[in-house]
Amino acid sequence: MYRAPLLLGLRLRRCWCCSSSSSFPVRPWRGGGGAAAPSEEGAPSSPGLPDMARVPLPMPLPASGPDRQSALLAAASALREGGLVALPTDTVYGVACLAQDSRALGAVYRLKGRAASKPLAICLADVEHVYRYCNVCVPDKLLQELLPGPVTLVLERSDTLNKDLNPFTPLVGVRIPSHCFIRELARECAGPLALTSANISQGESSLTVTEFQELWPHLSLIIDGGPTGDIHRPESRLGSTVIDLSVPGKFKIIRGGCALIQTVEILAVKYGLTTELPICGSLSSLSLEHLAWRG
């Protein structure tokens, strides 16, 4: 029997402050793998808008106080039960699951119709957590300058990470978004979240929850934080800037993203890292067709 996902509206206009916890009696539906059967290509079997009779309307919640804490606890509960949660980041809307949950990882790939050879990034709460899941070869001050922020850093993974997460590569992309809710969620779950954009693979990134309605029936929880950017500006959909820092003293631009110029200035000018690409011209227009990491 179909059970609709819980849709929570969070009016995010500023970074939240900590608030006292409160109980939350709702038991979110275990989504992802338990959703409607995907097609052979892995995409949801019913493309387009879902049956609105089965999908709840947004339930607006204040940006602080007990209701906001309830949303955090609901999201954490859904993830611990193996579900997939859609939520805003500092760039575009994302879909998250627990990175250490192999079954949930498979559900993410089925949800998006994503090729198994494309990696998922991890989302952490704080910079110090990077050292638990990655082997870092850059100064800590460099990490502190780039994170939190709209940047994905590709580093050598440690043995602590789930071996089923990107088993085809020794590297992993790390995100610490400049967005309080997702960082608090990672902190509440006490571990890394696997994070990808909330859209069918190769589709346009989403700036509002209505832009990925075809995914709603396959999610456990949807956090509505309002638009993450200007829907009329294409650059709002670029996603995070992706930089490979796995080789000491060097960096490689994998995706230009939304923070390329300031990121390159920090890496090349301030810290003297070198790259094979010339730091000139239209770096921000790097072809998205050649990118695997999604912010």
C-alpha positions as CSV (number, residue, x, y, z in Angstrom):
1,M,0.0,0.0,0.0
2,Y,1.3,3.4,-0.9
3,R,2.1,5.8,1.9
4,A,2.7,9.4,1.0
5,P,5.9,11.1,2.2
6,L,5.8,13.7,4.9
7,L,6.3,17.2,3.5
8,L,7.5,19.8,5.9
9,G,7.8,23.4,5.1
10,L,10.7,25.3,6.6
11,R,10.9,29.0,5.9
12,L,14.7,29.4,5.7
13,R,15.8,32.9,5.3
14,R,18.8,32.9,7.7
15,C,21.0,30.4,9.6
16,W,19.1,28.8,12.4
17,C,20.3,28.9,16.0
18,C,20.2,25.9,18.3
19,S,16.9,25.2,20.1
20,S,15.8,22.8,22.7
21,S,14.7,19.4,21.6
22,S,11.1,18.2,21.6
23,S,9.4,14.9,21.0
24,F,8.0,14.1,17.6
25,P,5.4,11.3,17.5
26,V,5.3,10.8,13.7
27,R,7.0,7.7,12.4
28,P,8.1,8.5,8.8
29,W,7.5,6.0,6.1
30,R,10.6,4.0,5.1
31,G,11.0,5.2,1.6
32,G,13.6,4.7,-1.1
33,G,13.9,1.0,-1.7
34,G,10.3,0.4,-0.6
35,A,8.9,2.8,-3.1
36,A,7.2,2.0,-6.4
37,A,9.2,-0.3,-8.6
38,P,11.7,1.6,-10.8
39,S,11.9,1.1,-14.5
40,E,14.7,-0.9,-16.2
41,E,16.8,2.2,-16.5
42,G,16.3,2.9,-12.8
43,A,14.1,6.0,-13.1
44,P,10.8,6.2,-11.3
45,S,8.2,4.1,-13.2
46,S,5.7,7.0,-13.5
47,P,7.5,10.1,-14.9
48,G,6.0,13.5,-14.6
49,L,3.9,14.8,-11.8
50,P,2.7,12.3,-9.2
51,D,-1.0,11.8,-8.5
52,M,-1.7,14.8,-6.3
53,A,-4.4,12.9,-4.5
54,R,-1.6,10.8,-2.9
55,V,0.9,13.7,-2.2
56,P,0.4,16.0,0.8
57,L,0.5,19.8,0.6
58,P,3.4,21.6,2.2
59,M,3.0,22.2,5.9
60,P,4.7,25.5,6.7
61,L,6.8,25.6,9.9
62,P,8.6,28.5,11.6
63,A,12.4,28.8,11.2
64,S,13.1,28.3,14.9
65,G,11.6,26.8,18.0
66,P,10.2,23.3,18.7
67,D,8.7,22.8,15.2
68,R,12.0,23.3,13.6
69,Q,13.5,20.8,16.0
70,S,10.7,18.4,15.2
71,A,11.6,18.6,11.5
72,L,15.3,17.8,12.4
73,L,14.3,14.8,14.4
74,A,11.8,13.6,11.8
75,A,14.6,13.8,9.1
76,A,17.1,11.9,11.3
77,S,14.5,9.2,12.0
78,A,13.7,8.8,8.3
79,L,17.4,8.4,7.5
80,R,18.0,5.9,10.3
81,E,15.1,3.8,8.9
82,G,16.8,3.6,5.6
83,G,14.8,6.4,3.9
84,L,15.7,9.1,1.5
85,V,15.2,12.8,2.5
86,A,15.0,15.8,0.1
87,L,16.3,19.0,1.6
88,P,17.8,22.4,0.7
89,T,21.5,23.1,0.7
90,D,23.4,26.3,0.1
91,T,23.3,25.7,-3.7
92,V,20.4,23.5,-4.9
93,Y,18.0,21.0,-3.4
94,G,19.5,17.6,-2.6
95,V,18.5,14.1,-1.7
96,A,20.3,12.5,1.3
97,C,20.6,9.1,2.9
98,L,23.0,7.6,5.4
99,A,26.4,7.0,3.7
100,Q,27.0,3.9,5.8
101,D,23.7,2.3,4.8
102,S,24.4,0.3,1.7
103,R,20.7,-0.4,0.9
104,A,19.8,3.3,1.1
105,L,22.7,4.0,-1.3
106,G,21.2,1.6,-3.8
107,A,17.8,3.4,-3.4
108,V,19.4,6.7,-4.3
109,Y,20.7,5.3,-7.6
110,R,17.4,3.8,-8.4
111,L,15.6,7.1,-7.6
112,K,17.7,9.2,-9.9
113,G,18.2,6.6,-12.7
114,R,21.9,7.3,-12.0
115,A,24.7,5.2,-13.6
116,A,26.4,3.0,-11.1
117,S,29.8,4.4,-12.3
118,K,28.9,7.9,-11.0
119,P,30.0,8.7,-7.5
120,L,28.0,10.2,-4.6
121,A,29.5,12.9,-2.4
122,I,29.3,12.8,1.4
123,C,28.0,15.6,3.6
124,L,29.6,16.3,7.0
125,A,28.7,18.6,9.8
126,D,32.1,20.1,10.6
127,V,35.5,20.4,9.1
128,E,37.1,18.3,11.8
129,H,35.0,15.3,10.7
130,V,36.8,15.4,7.3
131,Y,39.8,13.8,8.9
132,R,37.8,10.8,10.0
133,Y,36.6,9.9,6.5
134,C,39.4,11.2,4.3
135,N,43.2,11.3,4.1
136,V,43.9,15.0,3.8
137,C,47.0,16.4,2.1
138,V,46.3,20.1,2.3
139,P,46.7,22.5,5.3
140,D,43.9,22.6,7.8
141,K,43.7,26.4,7.3
142,L,42.9,25.8,3.6
143,L,40.0,23.5,4.5
144,Q,38.7,26.1,7.0
145,E,38.7,28.7,4.3
146,L,36.7,26.7,1.8
147,L,34.4,24.9,4.2
148,P,31.6,25.4,5.1
149,G,30.7,26.7,1.6
150,P,29.4,25.8,-1.9
151,V,32.4,23.6,-2.6
152,T,32.9,19.9,-3.0
153,L,36.5,18.8,-2.2
154,V,37.6,15.4,-3.7
155,L,40.0,13.7,-1.4
156,E,41.4,10.2,-0.8
157,R,38.9,8.2,1.2
158,S,39.8,6.5,4.4
159,D,38.8,2.9,5.4
160,T,36.2,4.3,7.8
161,L,33.8,5.0,4.9
162,N,31.3,2.3,3.7
163,K,33.0,0.2,1.1
164,D,29.8,0.1,-0.9
165,L,30.0,3.9,-1.4
166,N,31.7,4.5,-4.7
167,P,33.6,1.2,-4.6
168,F,35.1,1.9,-8.0
169,T,37.3,4.8,-6.8
170,P,39.7,5.5,-3.9
171,L,38.4,9.1,-3.8
172,V,35.3,10.7,-2.3
173,G,33.8,14.2,-2.7
174,V,33.2,16.0,0.6
175,R,30.5,18.7,1.2
176,I,30.0,20.9,4.2
177,P,27.2,23.2,3.0
178,S,26.8,26.7,4.4
179,H,23.3,25.7,5.5
180,C,22.5,25.0,9.1
181,F,19.8,22.4,8.7
182,I,21.7,19.9,6.7
183,R,24.8,20.3,8.9
184,E,22.7,19.8,12.0
185,L,21.1,16.7,10.4
186,A,24.5,15.2,9.8
187,R,25.4,16.0,13.4
188,E,22.2,14.5,14.7
189,C,22.9,11.3,12.7
190,A,26.5,11.1,14.0
191,G,27.9,10.2,10.6
192,P,28.2,11.1,6.9
193,L,25.3,11.7,4.7
194,A,25.4,10.6,1.1
195,L,24.3,13.6,-0.9
196,T,23.2,14.2,-4.5
197,S,21.0,16.7,-6.3
198,A,17.2,16.3,-6.2
199,N,16.6,15.5,-9.9
200,I,16.5,12.7,-12.4
201,S,20.1,12.0,-13.6
202,Q,21.2,14.5,-16.3
203,G,18.2,16.6,-15.5
204,E,18.1,20.2,-14.4
205,S,19.0,21.0,-10.7
206,S,16.1,22.0,-8.5
207,L,15.8,25.3,-6.7
208,T,12.3,24.6,-5.2
209,V,10.5,21.4,-4.0
210,T,7.9,21.7,-6.8
211,E,10.7,21.3,-9.4
212,F,11.3,17.6,-8.4
213,Q,7.7,16.6,-7.8
214,E,8.2,13.4,-9.8
215,L,10.5,12.2,-7.0
216,W,8.1,12.9,-4.2
217,P,6.4,9.4,-4.1
218,H,9.8,7.8,-3.8
219,L,11.0,9.9,-0.8
220,S,10.4,9.4,2.9
221,L,10.5,13.1,3.8
222,I,10.6,16.4,2.0
223,I,12.0,19.5,3.7
224,D,10.7,22.7,2.1
225,G,13.1,25.5,2.8
226,G,11.8,27.8,0.0
227,P,13.8,28.7,-3.1
228,T,17.6,28.1,-2.8
229,G,18.2,30.6,-5.5
230,D,16.7,32.8,-8.2
231,I,14.7,30.5,-10.5
232,H,15.1,33.0,-13.3
233,R,18.9,32.9,-13.3
234,P,20.6,29.9,-14.8
235,E,23.7,30.3,-12.7
236,S,21.6,29.6,-9.6
237,R,21.5,25.9,-10.8
238,L,25.3,25.4,-11.2
239,G,25.7,23.6,-8.0
240,S,28.8,23.4,-5.9
241,T,32.3,23.9,-7.3
242,V,34.1,20.6,-7.4
243,I,37.9,20.5,-6.8
244,D,40.2,17.5,-6.7
245,L,42.7,18.0,-3.8
246,S,43.9,14.3,-3.7
247,V,47.4,15.1,-5.0
248,P,49.7,17.1,-2.7
249,G,50.5,20.6,-4.0
250,K,48.0,20.4,-6.9
251,F,44.4,20.9,-7.6
252,K,42.1,19.9,-10.5
253,I,38.9,21.5,-11.4
254,I,36.2,18.9,-12.0
255,R,33.2,21.3,-12.1
256,G,33.2,25.0,-12.3
257,G,30.1,25.4,-10.3
258,C,29.0,28.6,-8.5
259,A,32.1,29.4,-6.5
260,L,35.0,28.8,-9.0
261,I,36.7,32.2,-9.1
262,Q,37.0,32.6,-5.3
263,T,38.0,29.0,-4.9
264,V,40.8,29.2,-7.4
265,E,42.0,32.4,-5.8
266,I,42.4,30.7,-2.5
267,L,44.0,27.6,-3.9
268,A,46.4,29.1,-6.5
269,V,47.1,32.6,-5.2
270,K,47.0,32.2,-1.4
271,Y,48.3,28.7,-1.0
272,G,50.3,28.3,-4.2
273,L,48.7,25.1,-5.4
274,T,49.2,24.4,-9.1
275,T,46.9,23.0,-11.7
276,E,47.2,21.6,-15.3
277,L,44.5,24.0,-16.5
278,P,45.3,27.7,-17.2
279,I,43.6,30.0,-14.7
280,C,42.1,32.3,-17.3
281,G,39.3,32.4,-19.8
282,S,35.9,31.0,-19.2
283,L,36.5,28.5,-16.5
284,S,33.0,29.0,-15.2
285,S,31.6,27.6,-18.4
286,L,33.2,24.2,-18.2
287,S,30.9,21.6,-19.9
288,L,28.6,19.9,-17.4
289,E,28.4,16.9,-19.8
290,H,31.8,15.8,-18.6
291,L,31.0,15.9,-14.9
292,A,30.3,13.0,-12.5
293,W,30.1,14.8,-9.2
294,R,26.8,16.6,-8.4
295,G,26.6,19.2,-5.7
